[in-house]
Each structure stands twice: as structure tokens, then as C-alpha cells.
Amino acid sequence: MKRLEIVIRPEKLEVLQEILDECGAHGAMVSNIQGYGNQKGHKSLYRGAELDIELIPKIKVETVVDDELVETIIAQVLKDINTGTCGDGKIFVYNVEEVVRIRTGEHGSKAL
């Protein structure tokens, strides 16, 4: 099993949810986050004053899926979420040793 941590632009959340549903992911955790990277923030005008916004709002979506779904999800995200501009996001892939469903005590893929 793998844990996918997908960081995207907020406006792409619905697209990502559709991708995960279509690919057979069993659920996801969604967090509002802020960060910076190559984008290095942006300038904004507020009441006539120019502000340097260093932290950009992003969405982090975490899901755990079976190994065979990982490449399909990554390929679909690259196809549907990529705008070709700085700030599109990143996908982090981690190994998951075990999953246990608390309610039933099921282990492994059955617990997803």
C-alpha cells in the first residue's frame, strides 16, 4: 500500500476528488495549507498598498491506496491538474506498512 500526499491549487480540489473516485481510492483527508516554493509568493494590492504575499494557499489531499492504483492516479493528476505554470503542486509517495480499521479490526487492504 502507498500513501499519496498531493499538494494542489485550491481551485483544482473538485477535479482531484473526481480522479480519486474514478480510480477507486476509498477516501481522502483534505487540509488547507500555506507554503512557498519556486513560486516565491506574489505581490498584491490592498487598499492602494502593495503587499508581498510569501505564503501561497494550497490544498493537501492525503489518501492510502493499493500499489497498483498509484501510477494510474499520478498519470491522471498530471493530465488533468497540470496548468503548466509554477505552483501546480507536488505528489509525494510513501510506503505504508499496515492499516487497521478501528471499528472492525480488519487489517491491510480490507481496512481501506
Secondary structure, DSSP 8 states (H G I E B T S, - for coil): -EEEEEEE-GGGHHHHHHHHHHHT----EEEEEEE-STT--EEEEETTEEEEE-SEEEEEEEEEE-HHHHHHHHHHHHHHT--SSTT-EEEEEEE----B-TTT--BGGGG-
